Amino acid sequence: MEVATLPMELWRVILSYLPLPDLGRCCLVCHAWRELVLSLDNTRWKQLCLGCPECRHPNWPSQPHLEPASWREALKQHALASRTWTQNGVELQSSACLHLFRRRKDRRVLHVGVGCEFETLRGALGAAGPYDRVVLHPGVYEEQAELALKVPVELVGLGQLGEVSLLVCVEQQCPTARLCNLVFMPAWFSTVVYKTSWGHVQLDNCNFEGAQLQVRGPGTCQARFCSFSHGGSANFLGVALSLLDSCDFSGSDAASVTVDGSPVSERNWACKHLAALARTLTSEGSPTNGVPPRGSWGKGNAEVGSTFTAEDWGKAAWQRSTGAPLIGQDTVIEDGWGEDRLCDGELKSHEQGNNQASWDYKLACDRHSLAPLLKPQPDGSLPPASSPDPHYVIPGLLSLSQELQRDPEAQLLATSIQGCFVRRCVFRDGKGGVHICNYGQARLEENVFRGLNYAVRCIQNSTIVMLRNEVRECSASGVFLRLSAHGLIAENNIHSNGEAGLDIRKGANPIILCNRIHSGLRSGVVVLGNGKGSIRSNQIYNNKEAGVYILFSGNPVVSGNHIFQGQAAGIAVNENGRGMIIENVIRENQWGGADIRRGGDPVLRNNYICYGYSDGVVVGERGRGLIEGNHIYCNKGCGVWVMASSLPQLLANYITHNRIYGLAVFCRKDPENREPRVGDGAVQEWGGERRGGGGDGARRGGAQENFNDDGEIFAWENDLDSEDERYSARRSISVALVEGNCMSHNGAVGLYVKTSEPLNVIGNLLNSNCAAGIAVLQSTQLTRLVANCTLDNSLGGVTVEKDCRVELRGNGIYDNKGHGVSFCGDGQIGENDVVGNRGNGIQVSSNADVKVLHNRVQPSQGGGAIVVLGPVKGVIGDNVLFQGHPGNKEALLHMDPSNESCVLNNNIILQHTNSCPSHTLWALENPSARPLADSTSGPSASGYSSRLTISMTARISATVESGCHNSGSMFCSIL
């Protein structure tokens, strides 16, 4: 019969009346008939699938409104899965031909109910033979003692689900069994309604109301389309493999699913069949199910909000998002350090204007060691130090497949199927979701956890694999990992939880990849109590507290994440936390991009910290850490804010285009009366100090979240490493170190110092800032400024206020709009090149006690080379002073006539003559222009070794002494 003899619509009507076996036979007629039958997917195949009493909607319970890709395929998968329990027969070793003539087992159908051949379930089971089918008619069946299944049997409830209820306790003592369309309720003597310890049980479309399912290895279980309500749960003890597919768990008093114990080595017959089925189900899962494509944070994602792609993160995007200028406009700067603070000499130079002819007489100073940082790149673009606008190539997120290719351990976990496999289930409105303990193993895929106390809890050396789950609205943390637990947590959507999205403690060491962790009422990820972990390529955003919070000896690797739009800090490291924080994009957070305090000692390397509404990096009191190679730009506060009693190492960072200071070092301390405690991560605006980045009470629930029944110790804080152990393997410094950084185009001073602690500032480039390059307003202990370059800043190059102790050595101070050096404190100015500044080259005033030795100075115009004002004490000696423009009539070396306490000694003054153009013969030679190449590495260096920094610090050993100003004395310390 030809298909073309009738219209296609009529054929579809005819075929819609055929039962399933006849449709299968029609498919075998020819290719045209097969295509015709397959075209009935949304009609006849859908009717057959929904009409099957043994299964529910293919996307129940998580997405029952969403139709499957193919109803026929869904029905096929159900048919294959429902027959797993019958595949335990001995496989024939004979030929395939003889297999066709294998005799089928005769199966009887036994009916149980009022008016049937059996009135009780016990009587029917006693008469049943292997693989018989026992049909229970509607009613309630109660047994007063435990039932035993001694032969393989199939129990099926007749009618709609809920019409057949069993109040029994069944122990399976046979290799296999199947239960379908039944409601289990606990008997009077036990809440466990079904248990098996060595056989396989298959559950299809059953309800467990307040009842427990118990499977002990080597027994196995396959449950599909089942409901566990009113405290119903499933317990797996040492199972090698079991499968929960499309089940609903609600109203639990404890964990809905418990996986306890390591998988036993013994395997029953069903393990290989379940493994094959599990691999099939795993391969069906889309790698981005429930998670948008990596980097798709655009306007279509309502949860993410007004985020920007990498191409949009320029100046225009910053102004659109904040309504604020990029830098330097309407900035209020402490202590009067605004753009309108010009001294008399600077005002004179501005009034004279920028006479281009004066540059013809200027010494060439563009060959210093940091000059390559200012030159255009090979592609013609400007480097960050020279560009007036920020142009950074923001790294994108890696996909899960890319991460797995880089990490063999994660790849092995992603493909492993062992223990309990929970897929496409819903856990809701109860205490706990899945609990894994005592070396247990579980795999969770495409599940939904909502309205629980906690979603997943993995402890005691257990292993978990979580892929493409949704964890939301938990009252505590979403996922807990404790006591050396580990595993893979990838491509999950974890949001809107009352505590942290992920809570890692007590030596747990998971791999956390490509998740979305957002909208939490606390932090996104918390690592504490010796917790570890590898946190990579995640989107962590819009959390009320820190995106990643590390404290109490937590030591994770946080790499390649995008952490943005948080309501506190992006990353907070407090209370002796550590960690490797590498190559993250931290942007648009309300507080500091990274906040380090109270013994926090992380490595912060190669991150992009930008567009924050406060400071880029905050190092609070007792903060430590290596801050290296980061790009810190376009923050509304300072680039880096460092407070007293901290010992950070800032190496090779680009700190540019921030609205206030590039780097600010302050002496304000945390309040002494506030005791550090778990849950007190926030330090509000105490005396003007920046707030702690963890958020208010970020670990308030630290002890409250412990569960006694898990055997976890309450006082886990006592198990922390000692300070000696923590720092034995780390480079030790006694003075905060700022080395090889680039601080440019910031809205105020490039480096602002107001501290009572010593500070070493070595080999930094400070250029094009909207105020002075370096301003030292308070420094009761010695601040060493060595081998830096301050260039083209809107005010002076270096400003040192009264009563400050500063050593200024080996620096290049060029082309600033004010004085090159304005010095009112105590210390030494030695071996510097001060050229082309519009004010005085070096101005020493007030009651300064200073030695000015071996400097080379040339003013630009309207100022002197060295000017001594007021009752200055000290020595001005062995300096070389070059005349700038011939029209400049200011004395190159000027000192108040009334000054008798300052000694002038062996200074050389070079001036122009009418007979010889002297400026063509002058040059900065022997040595060349400072800073010198052998005294700094610069921010372009790829890394800093411990030996390099220690040796650099050791070389700066000169001590500034006040007093001893005998005539002719000289004090010089050569690097």
C-alpha positions, 0 to 999 in steps of 0.5 A: 500500500503506497503512502501517496494514495491518501493525503498525509493528514488522513494517514496520521488520523488513521495511525493515531488509533494504533496501539504501540505494538502496531506502530512498531510494526508499521515502522518496519514496512518501508522508509516512507512508512517509518517517516510517517510514523515518526511524524506523529511525535506530538500527537500519538507518541505524546498520548502513549507516553502520558498515558503510561501508568508506570511513568510521568511527564518526561520532565517531571518534577523539575520542568513539567511545563517543558516538552521533551525534544521527542516524545517517542524517544522519551517513551523509548528510554522509559521502556528500556529503563523499566526492563533493567530488573529482568536482565539478570538471566545467565547469558548464553555462550552459544551462537546468536541463532540459538539465542532466537530459540531460547524459551521464554519464562512463563509469567503468571499474573496474580491478583490481590484484593477484595473478591480476588484470588488473594486477599492479602499481599503475604498470601500472594507472595507466598504463592508467586513464582519467579518473575510473576506479576502481582497486581494489587487492586485499589485499597490499603494493605497492611501487614503486622510483620515484616514481609520477605521477597524470596523470589524475583517478583513484580508488584504493580498497583492497579488504577491511578497512583494513590489508590493502592497503599501499603503499610508494610516493611519488606525485606528483599532476599532475591536477586531482583524485584520491581515495584510500580504505582504504589504508595508506601507508608510506614508500618507501626513497627518500623519507618523503613518500608523497603530494604535490600542488602544484595539484590536489585530493586526497581521502583517506578512511579511510587510514593514514599510518605513518611517512609524510608527506602534502605539499600545496603551494598552490594544491593542496588536500586533504580528509582524513577518518577518516585515521590518522597514526602512528609519525611520520606527518604532514601538511605544508601549504605556502601552502595556500589551504584544506584540511580535516582532519576526524576524523583521528588523529595519534600518535607524532610526532617533530615537529609532526603538522600543519605549516602554513607560509606565507601562503595563496597568492592563486591558487585551484584548483577545489576551494576553493569546495566546501571552503569551503562544506563547512567552513561547514556543519561549523562551523555544526554545532558547538555553542558550548558543546561540551566546555565547561559553560555560563558560570558553571556552577561548581556542585556538579555540576562535579567539576573546579572543586570547591567553588566558589561562585556569586555569591549564595553569596559572603557571610559564611556561605559564607566561614565554611563554606569556610574554617572561619574567622571573617570578621574579627577573631577570634583574630587575631594582630597584629604588635607587640602591635596586638591588640584587647586593647591599650588605654592608660590613658585608653582603659580609663577611657573603656570603664569609664565606658561609653557614656553616651548623654547625652554625645552630646547635647553632641557637635558635629555632624560628619556633613557632611564630604566622605566622609559620603555613602559611609556613607549608605544607598543608594537601594534601602535597602541599606548601602554597603560602608563601612557594612555589617557584612557584605560584600554585593557583586554579583559580575559573571558571565562573558560568553558567547562570543556576547556577547564577539563582539558587543563585538569586531568583530575577534574576530567576523571571526576567528570566521567566517574560514575560510582556510588549514588547517581541522582539525576533530574530530581527536586528537593524542596521544603525540608531540612536537607537535600543530599548528605554524603559521609564516611567516604561515600560517593555521589553524583548529582546532575540537573537537580533542583534544590530549593527551600531547604536548610541546606542542599548538599552536605559532603563530609568525612573524606567523601567525594561528590560530583555536582553538574548543572544543578540549581541550588536556591533559597536555602536558609543556610549555605547551599553546599557544605564541604567538610572534613577532607571532602573533595569532588567536582562542582561544575556548571551549577546555578547557586543563588539566593541562599541565606548563607554562603553559596558554597561553604568549604572547611576543615581540609575539604578540597573540591574543584569548583568550575564554571558555576554561577554563584549569585544573589546570596544574602551572605558571601558567594564562596566561604573558605575557612578552617583549613579549607582548600579548593580550586575555584576557577572560571565561575561567575560570582556576582550580586552577593550581599557580602564578599564574593569569595571570603577566605579566613581562619587559615583557608587556603584555596586557589581562586583563578580565572573567575569573574567576580562583580556587582557584589554589595561588599568586597569582591574577595575578602581575606581576613583572620589569617586566611591565605590563598592564591588569587590569580587572573580574576576579573573583579569589577563593580563591587561596592567595597574594595575589589580585594580586602585583606586584613587581620593576618590575611596573607594571600597571593594576589597576582595578575588580576583585573580589579576595576570599576569598583565603587570604592577602592581597588585593593584594601590592606587593613591592619595586620594585613599581609600578602603578595600583591603582584602584577595586577591591573587596578584601574577605574575605581571610584576610590583609591587604587590601593589603600594600605593601613598601619601595621600591615606588611603587604608587598606590592610588586609590578602592579598597574594602578591607573585611572582611579578617581582618588589616589593611586596608592594611599598608605594611612595610619588609621587602625581598626578599633582596639575594643573590637574583638575578632570573631567568626562572623565579624568580617565587617569594619564599618567606617571607624574613624574614616577607615575603609570597611572590611570587605567580608560584609557585616557578620559574614561568618555569624553562623560559623558555629551555628551551621555545624551539625552535631549528628555529623560528628563535627567538632564545634570548636574547629578554630582550635585546629588552626595552624600556628603562625610559625607554621603558616609563615615558615614557607613564605618570604618574610619582610619587616617593612611594607614594600612597594616595588616596580609598580606603575601609578599613573593617570589617577585623580589625585596623588599617585602615592599618598603616605600618611603613616607611622610605620616604615615603608620602602618604595622602590623602582616605581613609575608615577606619571600623569597623576592629577596632583603630586607624584608622591606626597608624604604628609606623615612618616614618623618612621623612615620612608625610603623612596629609591629608584622611582620615576615621577614624571609629568604629574599635575603638581610636584614630583615629590612633596614631603611635609614637616616632621616626616622622615624620608630618604630620597635616593636614586630617583628620576623626577622629570617634567612635573608641573610644580616643584621637583622636590618640596621637602619640609621634613628630615632625611636625605636627598641623594643621587637624584636627577631632577630635571624639567620641573616647572617650579624649583628643582629641589625646595627645602623649607621650614625646619627641615633637617636634611642632607642634599647630596650628589643630585643633578638638578635642572629647572625648566623655567621660573624657578631655581635648581636648589632653594633653601627657605627658612631655618633649614639644618643640614648639608647641601653638597656635591650637587651638579646644577644645570641652568635651564632656559637662558631667560630664567634669571632665578639663582640656581642655588639660593639660601636665605641669608639669615640661615647659619645652620645649613652648610653648602659644600662642593656644589657645581653650577653650570650656566650658559655663556654667550660664546658657546651653546653649553646645553648641547654639551650637557648630558646626564652621563656617568651614570645615565638618567635615573632611575638606573637599570640595575636598581629596578625591575619595573612592572613589565617583569613577569615575576619577582623572586624572593631573592630579588626582593630581599637583596633589594631591601638589604641594599637600602641600609643607610640610616638617616641621622639628625645632628652632626652637621660639621662643616664639610661633612658628607653623607652618601650611601651608594646603591 
